[in-house]
């Protein structure tokens, strides 16, 4: 750890010098990048200074314990060492956490896709419940949301809804929500009062920037058509709905919420970029898994991650074995307890690897 800190201190000094360089000051993007790296390292330097102080204190007390003939001083050193070694371990863990590789996409906005699964109309209603839950959670964080595409059902649910969440660390916070969510309740359409199990899938993608994914216009097939819906003003009388197919990957995105064909096209391209970026990340992850053969659990979307049980008023996250008996609060957007517990699990697994 001390060797690592020494190298990072050298890097920190170099960054400090760079921040006062006129060439950097004239390049806003480069300056922003250097300033962020300098800030991250400054936090490590602060912890490292305290860690060194503890190491030095331990060395002094160990010397007294082994060499001193003053028994009272020896006992005092032993007493201090009992406190210092746990402190040393604590600071080592803090430093390891700061040194863990960070996902550069964590700071980005996120695109969330919720799709009704098994369960017919009830699955569509559950998809709508999940959308409201994430909408209220984003609202509590001061984040902005925008629906990019939706396919409503006739009973108030969604076959599919895709929306953007804009806010600091939106993707890093919500990415653990990817997976299959299951609901157990008596559907409003069920006359006999039997409990049904339905499901909806949630996909959380980092919003892609133009530099992330290069899309060749010649590789796109763009179709326009009239939007469809449950009726009323939402049904356009012009061909404003847009379907974009990325031919190399056969990825299809449809947007029809806007009355403007251009707006629908721009939204569809935003979703397409996010999906292509996510596909590239998945392929990279699979490559690493094949090489390492011991991949940390990532919350694969095919896996049931959480169950919302209405009769018992409980919600269980199966990945961490956490059950909370406050279903109404959770559906009202109070999901921080799950998110923080999942973050802790991810950090602990990463620390084990380190």
N, C-alpha and C positions, 0 to 999 in steps of 0.2 A: 504493500500500500504506500509506503514512504517513497519508493522508487517511482510509482505512478504519479504521486503528488509532485515530486521534483520535476518530472517532465511537463506536467500541466502548469506548474508555476512558470516555466520557461515560455510555454505557449501563451499564458496570460500576459506576461510582460510584452511579448511580441504584439499581441492584440491591442494592448494599451498604447503602444507606440503607433500602431496603425490608425487608431482613432484620431490621432492628431495629425495624420498625414493629409496634406492638401488634396492629393489625388483621390483619396477615399472620400473626403468631404464633398467633392464635386460629383460623386457617383452615389445617388440616393439609395439604390438597391443594394449596392455593395456595402455601403455604410450601415444600412439596416441589418444586413447579415452579420457583419463584424460586431456590431453593437450587441446583438442577441447572443452571439457566441461568448463575447466578453462578459455579459451579465450572467450567463449560465456558469462560466468558469469562476466568476467572483464568489458565487454561493459555495462552490467547492473549496475555494481558497479559504473562505471564512471557517468552514467546518474543519478543513485540513490544519489550520492554525491551532484550533482547540485540540484536535487529535494529537498533534505534535507535543503540545503542552502536557497532555496526559501521559504520552509515551515517556517524555523526559522525567516526569514525576515518578512513574513506575520504575524507571532505571535507577533513580536516586534512592527510592525506598528499598529496592532489591539490594543495592549496595550496602545500605545501612543494615538490613536484615542479615546479610551474609558476613559482613566485616566488622560491624560495631560491637564493642564490648559493653556498651551501655544498655542494660537489659530493658530499661524503661523506654529508651529510644527505639529499640528493636520492636517492642510490643506496639508502639505508636505506628511504626512503619508497616507492621503486619496489618493493623487495623485499617490504615489508609489503603493498602493494597487490596483488601477485601471490597472496597468501594471502587477503586480505580480500574480493576480488570473488567467488571461489568460495564463501566463507562466506556472503556476502550472498545469492547465488543459492540456497544450501542452506536458509537461513532463510526466504526467500521461498516456496520450495516447501512447507516445513513449515507455514507460515502459511496458504498456499492450501488445503492438505489440511484444516486445522482449520476453515477458512471454508467448505468445501464443504457444501452442504445435506445434512443427515442424514435418513435414512429414519426417521421416528418409530416405525415398527413394528419396527425392528431389536432393540430391547430386550425384545420380547415373547417369550412362549412360542410354540411352533410346532406346527402339526398337519401330519404327513407322511402322504401317501397313496401306497402302492406297489401297482401293478397289473401283473399278468402280461400280456405282449403276445404277439407272435408266437412260436410254439415249443411250444405244447401243454403237457404236464406239465413239460417242461424249463424253460419260462418261469416256471411256478409255483414250481419249486424255486429258480430264480434270484431270484425275488421274495423268497423266504424268506431267501436268502443276504444280500440287500440289507438286509432288516429287521434281521438279526443284526448286520450291519456297523454300521448306525446305532445300534442298541441299545448295542453295545460302545463306540462313540465317545461316546455320551451318558454312559455309565457312567464313562468315563475323565475326563470333564469335571465329574463330580459332579452331573449333571442327572438328573431323575426322568423315567421314561417310563411311559405307561399306554396299553394297547391300548383303542381306542374301538370298533373294529369289525373283524371279520376274516371271510374266506370261504375256509377251508382246502380244499385238494385232498386226494384220498385217498392221495397218495404223499408227504406231508410238506411240500408247498409251499403257496402262497397264490394264489388268483385275485385277491384284494385284501386288503390289511391297512391300517388307518388307526390311527395312534397319536399321542398327545400327547407332546411333549418340553417339560418345564418346567425353565427355567434362564436365568440372565442372558445376554442376547444370543443366545438359542437361534435365533431366526428370522434375525437378521443374520448368524450364522455359517453356517447350513445352507441359506439361500435359493439359493445357487449350485448346489445339488445338483438343482434342478428340471430335468427333461429325460428323454430316453430313454437308458437304460443298456443296453448290448449285451454279451452273453457269447458267447465262442467256446470250446467244449469238447466232449468226447465224453460224451454223456448216459449215465447209469448203465443206462438201459434200451436202449442201442444195442449190439446184439450184434456188429456188423461193425466197430466202432471208428472210425466216421466222425465227423469234427468237425462239430457243428451250430452254427448261429448263432441265438440266441434273444434276446428283449428284454423289458424291463420298464420301465414309466414311473414316475417319481417326481415328485410334486407337493409343494411346500413352501409352506404357507400360514401367515400370522401368526394366532395365536389372536385371535379377535374379542372385544371387550368389548361389553356391552349398549349402551353409548353409541355404538358404531361403526355397528351395523346394527340398525335398527328393524324388527322383524318383527311384522306385524299377524296375530294369531291367526286372523282371518277369512280370511287368504290361505293358510292351511295346510290340507292334507288329511292326516289322520293315520290310518293303517291299522295294525291289530294282527293278528298271526298267530303260529303256532307256529314256533319256530326250527328250522332244519335243520342237519345236520352229518354228519360221517362215522359217527356212531353213539355208543352209550354214554351217559354222563351228560350230555353236551353237548346232547342233544336234549330240549327241554322238553315237558312234558305239558300246559302251559297256554299261552294266547296272550300270551306276554311279548315277542315280537319286535315291533319298531316300524318302520314305514316312514313318513317324513314327506316330503310333496311341497309345495314352495313354488310355488304356482300361477302367480304372475306371471312367474317365470323358468323354470318346469318343472324346477327342481332337486330331485333325489330323493336322500334319504339313508336308509339302512337300518342299524339296529343290533340285534343279537340275542345279543351275548356274555353279557349279564347275565340272571339268572333273574327279575329284577324289571323289570316293564314301565316303571315310573317311571324307573329308572336308565337303561334303554335309550333312553327318550324324551329325558332330559337330555343323554345323550351325542350323540344324533342332532342335537339343537338346537345343541350346541357345534360339531359338524362343519358344519352348515348355515350358521351365522353366519360361520364361517371361509371357506366357499366363496363366500358372497355378498359378503364383504369383498374377497376376491381378485378376484371378477368386477368389482367397482367399481374396483379398482386397475388391472386390465387395460384397462377402458374408458377410464380417465383417461390411461393410458400411450399408448393408441392415438390418443387425441385430441391429445396433445402431439406424437406422431410425425407426425400429419397436418399439424400446424401448422409443425413444425420441418423435416420431411422429411429428417432426418438423425439418426435415433434411434440411440443407443448400443446395441450388441448386448446382449440381456437374457437369453439362454439360454432361448429359446422351448421349450416342452415338446415340440413336434413334432420337434425337432431331436435327432439322436443326439449326445450330449455326451461319452460315455465308453465305452470298450471294455475288457472284462476277458478277456484271452486266456490260457487255462489251459495249452495246450501250451508256450508260450514264457514263462509265468510273469510276464507284463507287464500293466500297466494304462495306457491312454493316454487323456488328456483332450484331445479334439479342438479345444476352444475355445482352448486356450493352447499346444497342441503339446507337452505334457509327457508323457513316458513314464517310468514307474517299474517296475523289475524286482523287485518285492516283493509279488506278488499275495496271498500268504498273510497277510502283515502287514496289507495294506489291508483284506482281508475280515474281519480281526480288529479292525477299527476304527481303524487307523492311517491316517487320511485328511487329517491336518493339512497335509501338504505341498501337496496339491491345493487345499485351501481357502485357504491363505495365498497361493498363487500366483494364484488367481482374484481374491482381494481386491486384490492388487497391481495386476492388470490393470485392475480396475474403477476403482481410484484414478487410475491413469495416464490412462485414457480420460477421466475426469472432469476431470483437470488440463488435458488438451489443450483441452477445451471452455472451461475458465476462461481 
